[in-house]
């Protein structure tokens, strides 16, 4: 149910926009979490630096006060110089610390003005000590430096610093919490995307596997159907060839019996008429013309019968019938037809197939090959019988024969109908070689004889 629903969704046109929208949302969420995390980390680093700078402020302030008190006690110039240096560093560190606090709190929710004023007040008090000491009023300066007001002012300064930093820390804690939330959202979103991707990959691979299995089943089914149809067509083609030969044989017998008897009766009638003494010479001359035409008709009848069903094949055997066929072809073509024929063991139908193959090949040579020489062979070849017709003519592309030329197709159908195999090797300018291999009869019925080689013209 879920699988079919996913497949229906996957085939809709809205799938790609939805996937793109989800991808954009994932990128936006990830980028937002990254930027928020980066800003929070920067603020945390700035707060840490602010704490360090605050400590430096207090340290420099302490150094300046220590040097001022030492100057008040012993009046050495080195203490006065150290005091001035500490005051100078204090001003520099103070600017950096306040800038870092401003970076931590860009909305200015935490005020550093009170800290600034207290630092300025403390520095001003120390300047008054130093001025009094320089005027020679060291006792007065010592009293000012040792008063409780100075100590309380320094304590207030530390308190103000702690207050500012604690407020900044509170802001940072809030930002840190949002950082953890963003990281958690990013983590959950990433895990969901990974799970969805894995689920999609699993479903996709399952769908691919199912599709492959279905295609394989369909391919096997189609292959079996093709093999079945091919066998049926081969059987049908063989049946048609057999039916055609049977019909030709029947027609040959009909012509031989009917026309033969008719022509024989006509010759007998003509012979009786010749014995009539009262016939004028002109009638005898006309009878001679009729008899000549009758003999021509008998010759045509014999030629037609021979083409329909070669009588030499039944009367003389396959080898002799092929020799006669090759002799006639050599006479009509005017080129040598070399034969190498051995007696082989084939059933009657296979013998007729061999004869028709050689006959069709010689016919094609006379029409298209423009050959100067032809070779015909018949011999056993392993456990098969091999017949070959080769010429040295112009050749052709064996795989580019026009569909309307059925001679080669008829050869192949005849041979394959007897569980044989036909090979046609031909290239333009290199002649043509047609080879057929057919199964023999049972070995007990095989007959052997020496090969006969002749060159016919």
C-alpha positions as CSV (number, residue, x, y, z in Angstrom):
1,X,0.0,0.0,0.0
2,X,2.7,2.4,1.0
3,X,4.9,1.4,-1.9
4,X,2.1,2.0,-4.4
5,X,1.3,5.4,-2.8
6,X,5.0,6.3,-3.1
7,X,5.0,5.2,-6.7
8,X,1.9,7.3,-7.5
9,X,3.5,10.3,-5.9
10,X,6.8,9.7,-7.7
11,X,5.0,9.8,-11.0
12,X,3.2,13.1,-10.4
13,X,4.5,16.3,-12.0
14,X,4.6,18.0,-8.6
15,X,7.4,15.7,-7.3
16,X,10.3,17.7,-8.6
17,X,9.1,21.1,-7.4
18,X,8.4,19.6,-3.9
19,X,11.9,18.1,-3.9
20,X,13.5,21.4,-4.9
21,X,11.5,23.2,-2.3
22,X,12.6,20.8,0.4
23,X,16.2,21.2,-0.8
24,X,15.9,25.0,-0.6
25,X,14.4,24.8,2.9
26,X,17.2,22.5,4.0
27,X,19.8,24.8,2.6
28,X,18.2,27.9,4.2
29,X,17.9,26.2,7.6
30,X,21.4,24.9,7.5
31,X,22.8,28.3,6.4
32,X,20.8,30.2,9.1
33,X,22.0,27.8,11.8
34,X,25.5,28.2,10.6
35,X,25.4,32.0,10.6
36,X,23.7,32.1,14.0
37,X,26.3,29.7,15.4
38,X,29.1,31.8,13.9
39,X,27.8,35.0,15.4
40,X,27.3,33.4,18.8
41,X,30.9,32.0,18.7
42,X,32.2,35.4,17.8
43,X,30.3,37.0,20.7
44,X,31.7,34.3,23.1
45,X,35.2,35.0,21.9
46,X,34.6,38.7,22.2
47,X,33.3,38.2,25.8
48,X,36.3,36.2,26.7
49,X,38.6,38.9,25.3
50,X,36.6,41.5,27.2
51,X,37.2,39.7,30.4
52,X,40.9,39.5,29.6
53,X,40.9,43.2,28.8
54,X,39.0,44.0,32.0
55,X,41.7,42.2,34.0
56,X,44.3,44.2,32.1
57,X,42.5,47.5,33.0
58,X,42.5,46.6,36.6
59,X,46.1,45.4,36.5
60,X,47.3,48.6,34.8
61,X,45.2,50.7,37.2
62,X,46.8,48.8,40.0
63,X,50.3,49.3,38.5
64,X,49.7,53.0,38.1
65,X,48.5,53.3,41.7
66,X,51.4,51.3,43.0
67,X,53.9,53.4,41.1
68,X,52.2,56.6,42.4
69,X,52.3,55.4,46.0
70,X,56.0,54.5,45.6
71,X,56.7,58.0,44.2
72,X,54.9,59.5,47.2
73,X,57.1,57.5,49.5
74,X,60.6,57.8,48.0
75,X,60.1,60.5,45.3
76,X,62.1,58.6,42.7
77,X,61.7,59.7,39.1
78,X,61.6,56.0,37.9
79,X,58.3,55.5,39.8
80,X,56.9,58.6,38.3
81,X,57.8,57.4,34.7
82,X,56.3,53.9,35.5
83,X,53.1,55.6,36.6
84,X,52.8,57.5,33.4
85,X,53.5,54.4,31.3
86,X,50.8,52.5,33.3
87,X,48.3,55.4,32.7
88,X,49.1,55.3,28.9
89,X,48.6,51.5,28.7
90,X,45.4,51.9,30.8
91,X,43.9,54.2,28.2
92,X,44.7,51.9,25.3
93,X,43.4,48.8,27.1
94,X,40.3,50.6,28.2
95,X,39.4,51.4,24.5
96,X,39.8,47.8,23.5
97,X,37.8,46.4,26.4
98,X,34.9,48.8,25.9
99,X,34.9,47.9,22.1
100,X,34.8,44.2,22.9
101,X,31.9,44.7,25.3
102,X,30.1,46.7,22.5
103,X,30.6,43.8,20.1
104,X,29.1,41.4,22.7
105,X,26.1,43.7,23.1
106,X,25.4,45.4,19.7
107,X,22.0,46.6,21.0
108,X,23.8,48.5,23.8
109,X,21.6,46.9,26.6
110,X,24.7,47.0,28.9
111,X,26.1,50.4,29.8
112,X,29.8,50.9,30.4
113,X,29.6,54.6,31.1
114,X,29.6,54.1,34.9
115,X,32.8,52.1,34.6
116,X,34.4,54.7,32.4
117,X,33.5,57.4,34.9
118,X,34.9,55.5,37.8
119,X,38.2,54.8,36.0
120,X,38.4,58.4,35.1
121,X,37.8,59.4,38.7
122,X,40.4,57.1,40.0
123,X,43.0,58.3,37.4
124,X,42.1,61.9,38.4
125,X,42.6,61.2,42.1
126,X,46.0,59.7,41.3
127,X,46.9,62.7,39.3
128,X,46.0,64.9,42.2
129,X,48.4,62.8,44.4
130,X,51.2,63.2,41.9
131,X,50.6,67.0,41.4
132,X,50.6,67.5,45.2
133,X,53.8,65.5,45.5
134,X,55.5,67.5,42.7
135,X,54.5,70.7,44.5
136,X,56.3,69.5,47.6
137,X,53.1,68.7,49.5
138,X,54.0,65.0,50.1
139,X,52.4,64.8,53.5
140,X,49.1,66.0,52.0
141,X,49.5,63.7,49.0
142,X,50.1,60.7,51.4
143,X,47.0,61.5,53.3
144,X,44.9,61.6,50.2
145,X,46.3,58.3,49.0
146,X,45.7,56.6,52.3
147,X,42.2,57.7,52.8
148,X,39.3,55.2,52.9
149,X,37.7,57.0,50.0
150,X,40.3,55.8,47.6
151,X,40.0,52.2,48.7
152,X,36.2,52.3,48.4
153,X,36.5,53.9,45.0
154,X,38.7,51.1,43.8
155,X,36.2,48.5,45.2
156,X,33.4,50.3,43.5
157,X,35.3,50.2,40.2
158,X,35.7,46.4,40.5
159,X,32.1,46.1,41.4
160,X,31.0,48.1,38.3
161,X,33.3,46.0,36.1
162,X,31.8,42.8,37.5
163,X,28.3,44.1,37.0
164,X,29.0,45.0,33.3
165,X,30.6,41.7,32.6
166,X,27.9,39.7,34.4
167,X,25.2,41.5,32.3
168,X,27.2,40.7,29.1
169,X,27.6,37.1,30.3
170,X,23.8,36.9,30.8
171,X,23.4,38.1,27.2
172,X,25.9,35.6,26.1
173,X,24.2,32.8,28.0
174,X,21.0,33.6,26.2
175,X,22.8,33.6,22.9
176,X,24.5,30.3,23.8
177,X,21.2,28.8,24.5
178,X,19.9,29.8,21.1
179,X,23.1,28.4,19.7
180,X,22.4,25.1,21.3
181,X,18.9,25.2,20.0
182,X,20.1,26.0,16.5
183,X,22.6,23.2,16.7
184,X,19.9,20.8,17.8
185,X,17.6,22.0,15.0
186,X,20.4,21.5,12.5
187,X,21.2,18.1,13.9
188,X,17.6,17.0,13.8
189,X,17.1,18.4,10.3
190,X,20.3,16.7,9.1
191,X,19.3,13.4,10.7
192,X,15.8,13.6,9.1
193,X,17.3,14.4,5.7
194,X,19.7,11.5,6.1
195,X,16.9,9.2,7.1
196,X,14.7,10.4,4.3
197,X,17.6,10.0,1.8
198,X,18.3,6.5,3.1
199,X,14.6,5.6,2.9
200,X,14.3,7.0,-0.6
201,X,17.4,5.1,-1.6
202,X,16.1,1.9,-0.2
203,X,12.7,2.3,-1.9
204,X,14.4,3.4,-5.1
205,X,16.7,0.4,-5.1
206,X,13.8,-1.9,-4.3
207,X,11.9,-0.4,-7.2
208,X,14.8,-0.8,-9.5
209,X,15.2,-4.4,-8.4
210,X,11.5,-5.0,-8.9
211,X,11.7,-3.3,-12.3
212,X,14.7,-5.3,-13.3
213,X,13.1,-8.6,-12.2
214,X,9.9,-7.6,-14.0
215,X,11.9,-6.7,-17.1
216,X,13.8,-10.0,-16.8
217,X,10.6,-11.9,-16.6
218,X,9.2,-10.1,-19.5
219,X,12.4,-10.6,-21.5
220,X,12.3,-14.3,-20.7
221,X,8.7,-14.5,-21.7
222,X,9.3,-12.5,-24.9
223,X,12.3,-14.7,-25.7
224,X,10.3,-17.8,-25.2
225,X,7.5,-16.4,-27.3
226,X,10.0,-15.4,-30.0
227,X,11.5,-18.8,-30.0
228,X,8.1,-20.4,-30.1
229,X,6.9,-18.1,-33.0
230,X,10.3,-18.7,-34.8
231,X,9.8,-22.4,-34.5
232,X,6.2,-22.1,-35.7
233,X,7.3,-19.9,-38.6
234,X,10.1,-22.2,-39.5
235,X,7.7,-25.2,-39.4
236,X,5.2,-23.2,-41.4
237,X,7.9,-22.2,-43.9
238,X,9.0,-25.8,-44.2
239,X,5.4,-26.9,-44.6
240,X,4.9,-24.3,-47.4
241,X,8.1,-25.5,-49.1
242,X,7.0,-29.1,-48.8
243,X,3.6,-28.2,-50.0
244,X,5.0,-26.3,-52.9
245,X,7.2,-29.2,-53.9
246,X,4.3,-31.6,-53.6
247,X,2.2,-29.3,-55.7
248,X,4.9,-29.0,-58.3
249,X,5.3,-32.8,-58.3
250,X,1.6,-33.2,-58.7
251,X,1.5,-30.8,-61.6
252,X,4.5,-32.5,-63.1
253,X,2.7,-35.9,-62.9
254,X,-0.5,-34.3,-64.3
255,X,1.4,-32.8,-67.2
256,X,3.3,-36.0,-67.8
257,X,0.2,-38.2,-67.7
258,X,-2.4,-36.0,-69.3
259,X,-0.4,-34.0,-71.8
260,X,1.9,-36.9,-72.4
261,X,-1.0,-39.1,-73.3
262,X,-2.6,-36.4,-75.4
263,X,0.6,-35.7,-77.3
264,X,1.1,-39.4,-77.9
265,X,-2.4,-39.8,-79.2
266,X,-1.9,-36.8,-81.6
267,X,1.3,-38.4,-82.9
268,X,-0.5,-41.7,-83.5
269,X,-3.3,-39.9,-85.4
270,X,-0.7,-38.1,-87.5
271,X,1.0,-41.5,-88.2
272,X,-2.4,-42.9,-89.4
273,X,-3.0,-39.9,-91.6
274,X,0.3,-40.4,-93.3
275,X,-0.7,-43.9,-94.3
276,X,-3.8,-42.5,-96.2
277,X,-2.9,-42.6,-99.9
278,X,-5.5,-40.1,-101.2
279,X,-4.0,-37.1,-99.3
280,X,-2.7,-34.4,-101.6
281,X,1.0,-33.3,-101.2
282,X,0.0,-30.0,-99.7
283,X,-1.8,-31.9,-96.9
284,X,1.3,-34.0,-96.2
285,X,3.4,-30.8,-96.1
286,X,0.9,-29.3,-93.6
287,X,1.0,-32.5,-91.5
288,X,4.8,-32.2,-91.3
289,X,4.5,-28.7,-89.9
290,X,1.9,-29.9,-87.4
291,X,4.2,-32.8,-86.4
292,X,7.1,-30.4,-85.9
293,X,5.0,-28.1,-83.7
294,X,3.8,-31.1,-81.8
295,X,7.4,-32.2,-81.2
296,X,8.1,-28.6,-79.9
297,X,5.2,-28.8,-77.6
298,X,6.5,-32.2,-76.3
299,X,9.9,-30.6,-75.7
300,X,8.3,-27.7,-73.8
301,X,6.3,-30.1,-71.8
302,X,9.4,-32.0,-70.8
303,X,11.2,-28.8,-69.9
304,X,8.3,-27.6,-67.8
305,X,8.1,-31.0,-66.0
306,X,11.8,-31.0,-65.4
307,X,11.6,-27.6,-63.8
308,X,8.7,-28.6,-61.7
309,X,10.2,-31.8,-60.5
310,X,13.7,-32.9,-61.8
311,X,13.2,-36.4,-63.1
312,X,16.9,-37.0,-63.2
313,X,16.9,-36.7,-59.3
314,X,14.5,-39.6,-59.0
315,X,15.9,-41.7,-61.9
316,X,19.7,-41.1,-61.6
317,X,20.3,-39.9,-58.1
318,X,21.6,-36.7,-56.5
319,X,25.2,-36.8,-57.8
320,X,24.2,-37.5,-61.4
321,X,21.3,-34.9,-61.3
322,X,23.8,-32.3,-60.0
323,X,26.2,-33.1,-62.8
324,X,23.5,-32.7,-65.4
325,X,22.4,-29.4,-63.8
326,X,26.0,-28.1,-63.8
327,X,26.5,-29.2,-67.4
328,X,23.4,-27.3,-68.5
329,X,24.5,-24.3,-66.5
330,X,28.0,-24.3,-68.0
331,X,26.5,-24.5,-71.5
332,X,24.1,-21.6,-70.9
333,X,26.6,-19.4,-69.0
334,X,29.6,-20.2,-71.3
335,X,31.9,-20.4,-68.3
336,X,33.5,-23.4,-66.5
337,X,31.5,-25.0,-63.7
338,X,33.9,-27.2,-61.7
339,X,32.3,-30.0,-59.7
340,X,33.5,-32.2,-56.9
341,X,30.7,-34.4,-56.0
342,X,30.7,-37.4,-53.6
343,X,27.8,-39.7,-52.9
344,X,26.2,-38.8,-49.6
345,X,23.4,-40.3,-47.6
346,X,20.4,-38.0,-47.5
347,X,16.7,-38.6,-47.5
348,X,14.6,-37.6,-50.5
349,X,13.5,-34.3,-49.2
350,X,17.1,-33.3,-48.3
351,X,18.3,-34.3,-51.7
352,X,15.6,-32.1,-53.3
353,X,16.7,-29.2,-51.0
354,X,20.4,-29.7,-52.1
355,X,19.3,-29.8,-55.8
356,X,17.2,-26.6,-55.4
357,X,19.9,-24.8,-53.6
358,X,22.5,-25.5,-56.3
359,X,19.9,-24.7,-59.0
360,X,18.9,-21.4,-57.3
361,X,22.6,-20.5,-56.8
362,X,23.4,-21.1,-60.5
363,X,20.4,-19.1,-61.5
364,X,21.5,-16.1,-59.3
365,X,25.0,-16.4,-60.8
366,X,23.6,-16.2,-64.3
367,X,21.6,-13.1,-63.4
368,X,23.9,-11.1,-61.2
369,X,27.4,-12.5,-60.6
370,X,29.2,-11.8,-63.9
371,X,31.5,-14.7,-62.9
372,X,34.3,-16.2,-64.9
373,X,34.3,-19.5,-63.0
374,X,32.0,-21.5,-60.6
375,X,32.8,-24.3,-58.1
376,X,30.2,-26.8,-56.9
377,X,31.0,-29.4,-54.2
378,X,29.1,-32.0,-52.3
379,X,30.7,-34.2,-49.6
380,X,30.4,-35.4,-46.0
381,X,31.7,-33.0,-43.5
382,X,32.1,-34.5,-40.0
383,X,28.6,-35.7,-39.0
384,X,26.9,-33.5,-41.5
385,X,26.6,-33.3,-45.3
386,X,28.1,-30.2,-46.8
387,X,27.1,-28.6,-50.2
388,X,29.0,-25.5,-51.5
389,X,28.6,-23.2,-54.4
390,X,31.3,-20.6,-55.0
391,X,31.9,-18.1,-57.8
392,X,34.5,-15.3,-58.6
393,X,31.9,-12.8,-59.6
394,X,31.2,-9.2,-58.4
395,X,29.7,-10.2,-55.0
396,X,27.3,-8.2,-52.9
397,X,26.6,-7.2,-49.3
398,X,25.1,-10.3,-47.8
399,X,23.2,-8.3,-45.1
400,X,21.9,-5.7,-47.5
401,X,19.7,-7.8,-49.8
402,X,16.5,-6.0,-50.8
403,X,13.3,-7.5,-49.3
404,X,11.8,-8.3,-52.7
405,X,14.6,-10.8,-53.5
406,X,13.3,-14.0,-52.0
407,X,15.8,-16.5,-53.5
408,X,18.3,-16.4,-50.6
409,X,15.5,-16.4,-48.1
410,X,14.0,-19.4,-49.8
411,X,17.4,-21.2,-49.6
412,X,17.6,-20.5,-45.9
413,X,14.1,-21.7,-45.2
414,X,14.6,-24.9,-47.1
415,X,17.9,-25.7,-45.3
416,X,16.6,-24.8,-41.8
417,X,13.4,-26.8,-42.3
418,X,15.6,-29.9,-42.4
419,X,17.5,-28.8,-39.2
420,X,20.4,-27.5,-41.4
421,X,22.5,-24.4,-41.4
422,X,23.1,-22.0,-44.3
423,X,26.0,-19.6,-44.5
424,X,26.3,-16.8,-47.2
425,X,29.8,-15.2,-47.5
426,X,30.0,-12.4,-50.0
427,X,31.7,-9.0,-50.4
428,X,31.6,-6.6,-53.3
429,X,34.4,-7.6,-55.8
430,X,35.3,-10.8,-54.0
431,X,32.7,-13.2,-55.2
432,X,30.1,-15.3,-53.3
433,X,30.3,-18.5,-51.4
434,X,27.2,-20.3,-50.3
435,X,27.6,-23.2,-47.9
436,X,24.8,-25.4,-46.5
437,X,25.2,-28.2,-43.9
438,X,22.4,-30.8,-43.6
439,X,22.0,-33.9,-41.3
440,X,22.6,-37.2,-43.1
441,X,20.4,-40.3,-43.0
442,X,21.1,-43.1,-40.5
443,X,24.7,-44.3,-40.8
444,X,23.6,-47.9,-41.7
445,X,22.1,-46.6,-44.9
446,X,25.1,-44.5,-45.9
447,X,26.8,-45.2,-49.2
448,X,30.3,-44.1,-50.1
449,X,32.1,-43.6,-53.3
450,X,35.2,-41.9,-54.6
451,X,35.0,-38.1,-55.3
452,X,34.5,-37.1,-58.9
453,X,36.2,-34.0,-60.2
454,X,35.2,-32.5,-63.5
455,X,35.5,-29.2,-65.3
456,X,32.4,-28.5,-67.4
457,X,32.1,-26.0,-70.2
